[in-house]
Amino acid sequence: MKNNTTTILIATGALLFGGIATAAYMNNRDKPTEFVNATTGEPIAANDPNTALDDAALLDNRIEPSALQYADVVKVDPITDKNKVYATVIGSEPVRETTTTTTPHEVCEDVVVQERLPERDGNAGGTVAGAVIGGLLGNQVGKGNGRKAATAGGAVVGGLIGNKVDKNHVGGRVVNRTERQCRTENTSSESSRVTGYNVTYRNADGTTGTMRMDGKPGTRIAMGNTDKVVGYQVTYRFDGEEKTIRMDEKPGERLPVIDGQVVTHTAAVTGDSRG
């Protein structure tokens, strides 16, 4: 009887101990492990889909909250690189310049002209007639010896004039002769050449514009350069000392520090409190 009682007591104790252990295990299993964002200090769950940490990363990044410190960000300077900006060509129209050139040149041609030959070729008839007329006119001037001298002089002069008139007397036959005549004429010519292009383009933001270009454009034209941010030069203060590091993304007001080293990416720490 005594042995049976002892056996019953042992069995009852085992059941009680097993129930307590099971309850404790289930309680601990249902309680999620608490993680802390190393950048913000906010708690995150181990199965939070918004974190970039997988199971292996969680195991590797488990840090005691007491080891997490922060450095104050003093200055953030963007690091830029020149990035070319292009616009799409919508259309282009050539601009032409027309030039007129005038060139003088000589033009010659043979022309037939008519000419009347002299009627006489200078016989004494004209000379005699001129001398008589001149003498009569000279006789009307002066008296005595003066008149005689005037008469003689008039005869001489009249004879010369009569001879000349006789030689140039027109009234003979008409003949044709060829004469080369030249004149200056101006010749005008026009030439056209392309001096540029009026180009219509569309910018990346949808706006359009027109510009003049010396050569014909392709499908796009360069519109200059713009500054593209490729990183940040971050100056921080930790433990009374300022240092500078380069980061790909713009930081907040503070940076996490673990074991004296600045952490430039988000890590997770486990614990019951936040650092």
MOLINKA-V809945 format. One record per residue. SS is DSSP state (H for helix, E for strand, - for the rest). OMEGA is omega in whole degrees, 0 to 359 (none if undefined). D_FIRST is the distance of its C-alpha to the first C-alpha in whole Angstrom. Layout:
# MOLINKA-V809945
ss:SS omega:OMEGA d_first:D_FIRST
ss:SS omega:OMEGA d_first:D_FIRST
This chain:
# MOLINKA-V809945
ss:- omega:180 d_first:0
ss:H omega:180 d_first:4
ss:H omega:179 d_first:5
ss:H omega:180 d_first:5
ss:H omega:180 d_first:6
ss:H omega:180 d_first:9
ss:H omega:180 d_first:10
ss:H omega:181 d_first:11
ss:H omega:180 d_first:13
ss:H omega:181 d_first:15
ss:H omega:180 d_first:16
ss:H omega:179 d_first:17
ss:H omega:180 d_first:19
ss:H omega:179 d_first:20
ss:H omega:180 d_first:22
ss:H omega:182 d_first:23
ss:H omega:179 d_first:25
ss:H omega:179 d_first:26
ss:H omega:180 d_first:28
ss:H omega:181 d_first:29
ss:H omega:180 d_first:31
ss:H omega:180 d_first:32
ss:H omega:179 d_first:34
ss:H omega:181 d_first:35
ss:H omega:181 d_first:37
ss:H omega:179 d_first:38
ss:H omega:180 d_first:40
ss:H omega:182 d_first:41
ss:H omega:181 d_first:42
ss:H omega:183 d_first:44
ss:- omega:183 d_first:46
ss:- omega:176 d_first:49
ss:- omega:182 d_first:51
ss:E omega:176 d_first:54
ss:E omega:181 d_first:57
ss:E omega:176 d_first:60
ss:E omega:186 d_first:64
ss:- omega:180 d_first:65
ss:- omega:183 d_first:69
ss:- omega:183 d_first:68
ss:- omega:181 d_first:65
ss:- omega:179 d_first:63
ss:E omega:176 d_first:60
ss:E omega:179 d_first:59
ss:E omega:182 d_first:56
ss:- omega:181 d_first:56
ss:- omega:180 d_first:56
ss:- omega:182 d_first:60
ss:- omega:181 d_first:62
ss:- omega:178 d_first:65
ss:- omega:182 d_first:64
ss:- omega:185 d_first:66
ss:- omega:173 d_first:63
ss:- omega:183 d_first:60
ss:H omega:180 d_first:57
ss:H omega:180 d_first:58
ss:H omega:178 d_first:61
ss:H omega:180 d_first:58
ss:H omega:183 d_first:56
ss:H omega:187 d_first:59
ss:- omega:178 d_first:60
ss:- omega:183 d_first:57
ss:- omega:178 d_first:59
ss:E omega:180 d_first:57
ss:H omega:181 d_first:59
ss:H omega:181 d_first:60
ss:H omega:183 d_first:62
ss:E omega:175 d_first:64
ss:E omega:182 d_first:67
ss:E omega:174 d_first:71
ss:E omega:180 d_first:74
ss:E omega:177 d_first:77
ss:E omega:182 d_first:79
ss:E omega:184 d_first:83
ss:E omega:177 d_first:85
ss:E omega:178 d_first:85
ss:E omega:179 d_first:88
ss:E omega:175 d_first:88
ss:E omega:186 d_first:90
ss:E omega:176 d_first:92
ss:E omega:181 d_first:94
ss:E omega:180 d_first:97
ss:E omega:183 d_first:96
ss:E omega:179 d_first:99
ss:E omega:182 d_first:100
ss:E omega:174 d_first:102
ss:E omega:181 d_first:103
ss:E omega:180 d_first:104
ss:E omega:178 d_first:107
ss:E omega:180 d_first:108
ss:E omega:178 d_first:112
ss:E omega:181 d_first:115
ss:E omega:181 d_first:119
ss:E omega:176 d_first:121
ss:E omega:184 d_first:124
ss:E omega:177 d_first:127
ss:E omega:181 d_first:130
ss:E omega:181 d_first:134
ss:E omega:177 d_first:137
ss:E omega:181 d_first:141
ss:E omega:178 d_first:143
ss:E omega:182 d_first:147
ss:E omega:178 d_first:149
ss:E omega:176 d_first:153
ss:E omega:184 d_first:155
ss:E omega:179 d_first:158
ss:E omega:181 d_first:160
ss:E omega:177 d_first:163
ss:E omega:178 d_first:165
ss:E omega:182 d_first:169
ss:E omega:177 d_first:171
ss:E omega:179 d_first:175
ss:E omega:178 d_first:177
ss:E omega:181 d_first:181
ss:E omega:179 d_first:184
ss:E omega:180 d_first:187
ss:E omega:177 d_first:190
ss:E omega:180 d_first:193
ss:- omega:177 d_first:196
ss:- omega:182 d_first:198
ss:- omega:171 d_first:197
ss:- omega:175 d_first:200
ss:- omega:187 d_first:203
ss:H omega:183 d_first:206
ss:H omega:181 d_first:206
ss:H omega:180 d_first:204
ss:H omega:181 d_first:205
ss:H omega:181 d_first:209
ss:H omega:179 d_first:207
ss:H omega:179 d_first:205
ss:H omega:179 d_first:208
ss:H omega:182 d_first:211
ss:H omega:179 d_first:208
ss:H omega:178 d_first:208
ss:H omega:178 d_first:211
ss:H omega:180 d_first:212
ss:H omega:180 d_first:209
ss:H omega:179 d_first:210
ss:H omega:180 d_first:214
ss:- omega:184 d_first:213
ss:- omega:172 d_first:212
ss:- omega:180 d_first:214
ss:- omega:175 d_first:218
ss:H omega:180 d_first:221
ss:H omega:178 d_first:219
ss:H omega:179 d_first:216
ss:H omega:180 d_first:216
ss:H omega:180 d_first:217
ss:H omega:179 d_first:214
ss:H omega:179 d_first:211
ss:H omega:180 d_first:213
ss:H omega:179 d_first:212
ss:H omega:180 d_first:209
ss:H omega:179 d_first:208
ss:H omega:180 d_first:209
ss:H omega:181 d_first:207
ss:H omega:180 d_first:204
ss:H omega:178 d_first:205
ss:H omega:179 d_first:205
ss:H omega:180 d_first:202
ss:H omega:181 d_first:200
ss:H omega:178 d_first:202
ss:H omega:180 d_first:201
ss:H omega:179 d_first:197
ss:H omega:181 d_first:197
ss:H omega:180 d_first:199
ss:H omega:184 d_first:196
ss:- omega:182 d_first:193
ss:- omega:180 d_first:195
ss:E omega:180 d_first:192
ss:E omega:178 d_first:194
ss:E omega:184 d_first:193
ss:E omega:181 d_first:191
ss:E omega:179 d_first:187
ss:E omega:176 d_first:185
ss:E omega:175 d_first:181
ss:E omega:181 d_first:179
ss:E omega:181 d_first:175
ss:E omega:179 d_first:174
ss:E omega:181 d_first:170
ss:E omega:181 d_first:168
ss:E omega:178 d_first:165
ss:E omega:180 d_first:162
ss:E omega:177 d_first:159
ss:E omega:179 d_first:156
ss:E omega:177 d_first:152
ss:E omega:181 d_first:150
ss:E omega:177 d_first:146
ss:E omega:180 d_first:143
ss:E omega:176 d_first:139
ss:E omega:182 d_first:136
ss:E omega:178 d_first:132
ss:E omega:180 d_first:129
ss:E omega:181 d_first:126
ss:E omega:180 d_first:125
ss:E omega:181 d_first:121
ss:E omega:170 d_first:119
ss:E omega:188 d_first:117
ss:E omega:174 d_first:114
ss:E omega:185 d_first:111
ss:E omega:177 d_first:108
ss:E omega:179 d_first:104
ss:- omega:180 d_first:102
ss:- omega:180 d_first:98
ss:- omega:177 d_first:98
ss:- omega:179 d_first:100
ss:- omega:181 d_first:103
ss:E omega:180 d_first:106
ss:E omega:179 d_first:109
ss:E omega:178 d_first:113
ss:E omega:179 d_first:114
ss:E omega:180 d_first:117
ss:E omega:180 d_first:116
ss:- omega:182 d_first:119
ss:- omega:179 d_first:117
ss:- omega:184 d_first:116
ss:- omega:174 d_first:112
ss:- omega:181 d_first:109
ss:- omega:178 d_first:106
ss:E omega:180 d_first:105
ss:E omega:179 d_first:107
ss:E omega:182 d_first:105
ss:E omega:180 d_first:105
ss:E omega:182 d_first:104
ss:E omega:174 d_first:101
ss:E omega:181 d_first:98
ss:E omega:178 d_first:95
ss:E omega:181 d_first:92
ss:E omega:180 d_first:89
ss:E omega:180 d_first:87
ss:E omega:182 d_first:85
ss:E omega:174 d_first:85
ss:E omega:189 d_first:86
ss:E omega:174 d_first:83
ss:E omega:182 d_first:83
ss:E omega:179 d_first:80
ss:E omega:178 d_first:79
ss:E omega:178 d_first:76
ss:- omega:176 d_first:76
ss:- omega:182 d_first:79
ss:E omega:180 d_first:81
ss:E omega:177 d_first:82
ss:E omega:182 d_first:82
ss:E omega:176 d_first:83
ss:E omega:176 d_first:82
ss:E omega:180 d_first:83
ss:E omega:180 d_first:80
ss:- omega:181 d_first:81
ss:- omega:181 d_first:80
ss:- omega:183 d_first:81
ss:- omega:174 d_first:78
ss:- omega:183 d_first:77
ss:- omega:179 d_first:77
ss:E omega:181 d_first:75
ss:E omega:179 d_first:73
ss:E omega:179 d_first:70
ss:E omega:179 d_first:70
ss:E omega:181 d_first:67
ss:- omega:177 d_first:67
ss:- omega:181 d_first:71
ss:E omega:178 d_first:72
ss:E omega:177 d_first:73
ss:E omega:184 d_first:71
ss:- omega:175 d_first:74
ss:- omega:183 d_first:71
ss:- omega:176 d_first:68
ss:- omega:178 d_first:65
ss:E omega:177 d_first:61
ss:E omega:179 d_first:59
ss:E omega:176 d_first:55
ss:- omega:180 d_first:54
ss:- omega:180 d_first:53
ss:- omega:181 d_first:56
ss:- omega:178 d_first:60
ss:- omega:none d_first:62
